[in-house]
Amino acid sequence: MPKQTPCIAIDAMGGDHGPQVVIPGALKAARAERLSLILVGDEKILSQELKQHKTNGLDIEVVHAPEVAGMSEKPSEILRKKKNTSIEVAFRLVREGKAHGVVSAGNSGATLACGMFILGRIKGVERPALASIIPSEKGPTILIDVGANVDCKPYHLVQFGLMADVLARDVLHIEKPRVGILTIGEEEGKGNKLVREAVELFRMSSLNFIGNVEGRDIFTGKADIVVCDGFVGNIALKLMEGLAISLTKLLKAEVKKSFLARLGFLLGIRALKRFGRRIDYAEYGGAPLLGLRGIAIVCHGSSNSKAITNAVHMAATFIKNQANEHLVEGLSANRELSIFGKRALPRS
C-alpha cells in the first residue's frame, strides 16, 4: 500500500442523506483514528460540503464519480448501465491498492454486486454474507446473514457459519465460538426444510455447533454466532432496531408524565445513557460483508453521522487487525468450504 496509515474509500453519495451526513461522520472518525480518507462522488458537491467543515491536518482526497447507484435501482441494471457510480469507483480504488477498504450506506445490493464483480470472492466462498455484531448479556453475538442473500441453500448457511467463526476468533477473540441456527423452536426437527437440512450439515462440520436457537436467544448470549438466511436475518435486525428506537421514545414519554418520573430519570441518567448506547444501532455503524477479497462495511441507508463514524471505526479496526487477511488464511486452510459446497453436496 502506498500509504502507511489505514486508507478508507467512502461512498460519499450513498445513503438516504448523502454527503451532508456521510462526510461529517467520516471526518470525525478520521480525526480520532488518524485515517486517510478518499471521498468518492460528484467532485463539485463533495468540495462544497467539505468547505463546511474543518479539515486541517486531515489526509483527504476527493475522487470524482459522476454517477450514483439509486437506492431503488436493481444491482444488475446499475452494473450494466452505469460504469462510474461512487460505489463502483470506491471498490476499484481497493482493487488498485489505493485504499484498504470501503464504507457505504448506499444500495446494499449494488455494494454486494460491485464487491463480487470488482474484488472477487475468497476462494471457496459461494455467497458473501453480511455479519452484524449484536450486543448480548454475555458479550457480542454475530448474526449472519442480515440481508445479502435472501434465497439460500443449506450449504450456504454452513459457509456463513465458517466465515463468522473466523471473524469471532480473530476479531472478537472468542476461543471456541458457539454456533447456532436461528429457527422457531429449540427442539430437534423444528424449522423449515432449509433449516432442518442445514442442521444436518452443521453436525458434520468441525464448528462448535450447539443446535437450534430462537430469536430471544440472540440477546441472552446462548450462542456467539447465530446463522440464518438473509431474509430472516434482515427482518430480525430491523425488528431489533425498531424496538430500540421505540423503547427510547416510550421511555421519554413516560418520564414527562410526572415529577417523580423526571426525578428518577435525573438520578439514573448515566445508567440510562449507557443503556441507550448499548441498544442504539448507530453504535455499531454497519455490517462487514464477509467473503470478499477486501474489506467492505455496509451501513443502513438511513444512517446518521454517528453511524457513519462508527462504520469507519469498524473498517479501521478490520484493517489494523488484518482481519480480512486472517479470514482469507483461515478459509483457505479450511477444507470444509469446498466440502460444504454445491459441487460436493446434492442441492436441496
C-alpha positions, 0 to 999 in steps of 0.5 A: 500500500502506498500509504502507511496509515489505514486508507478508507474509500467512502461512498460519499453519495450513498445513503438516504442523506448523502454527503451532508451526513456521510462526510461529517461522520467520516471526518470525525472518525478520521480525526480520532483514528488518524485515517486517510480518507478518499471521498468518492462522488460528484467532485463539485458537491463533495468540495462544497460540503467539505468547505463546511467543515474543518479539515486541517491536518486531515489526509483527504482526497476527493475522487470524482464519480459522476454517477450514483447507484439509486437506492431503488435501482436493481444491482444488475441494471446499475452494473450494466448501465452505469460504469462510474457510480461512487460505489463502483469507483470506491471498490476499484480504488481497493482493487488498485491498492489505493485504499484498504477498504470501503464504507457505504450506506448506499444500495446494499445490493449494488455494494454486494454486486460491485464487491463480487464483480470488482474484488472477487470472492475468497476462494471457496466462498459461494455467497458473501454474507453480511455479519452484524455484531449484536450486543448480548448479556454475555458479550457480542453475538454475530448474526449472519446473514442480515440481508445479502442473500435472501434465497439460500441453500443449506450449504450456504448457511454452513459457509456463513457459519465458517466465515463468522467463526473466523471473524469471532476468533480473530476479531472478537477473540472468542476461543471456541465460538458457539454456533447456532441456527436461528429457527422457531423452536429449540427442539430437534426437527423444528424449522423449515426444510432449509433449516432442518437440512442445514442442521444436518450439515452443521453436525458434520462440520468441525464448528462448535455447533450447539443446535437450534436457537430462537430469536430471544436467544440472540440477546441472552448470549446462548450462542456467539454466532447465530446463522440464518438466511438473509431474509430472516436475518434482515427482518430480525435486525430491523425488528431489533432496531425498531424496538430500540428506537421505540423503547427510547421514545416510550421511555421519554414519554413516560418520564414527562408524565410526572415529577417523580418520573423526571426525578428518577430519570435525573438520578439514573441518567448515566445508567440510562445513557449507557443503556441507550448506547448499548441498544442504539444501532448507530453504535455499531455503524454497519455490517462487514460483508464477509467473503470478499477479497477486501474489506467492505462495511455496509451501513443502513441507508438511513444512517446518521453521522454517528453511524457513519463514524462508527462504520469507519471505526469498524473498517479501521479496526478490520484493517489494523487487525488484518482481519480480512487477511486472517479470514482469507488464511483461515478459509483457505486452510479450511477444507470444509468450504469446498466440502460444504459446497454445491459441487460436493453436496446434492442441492436441496 
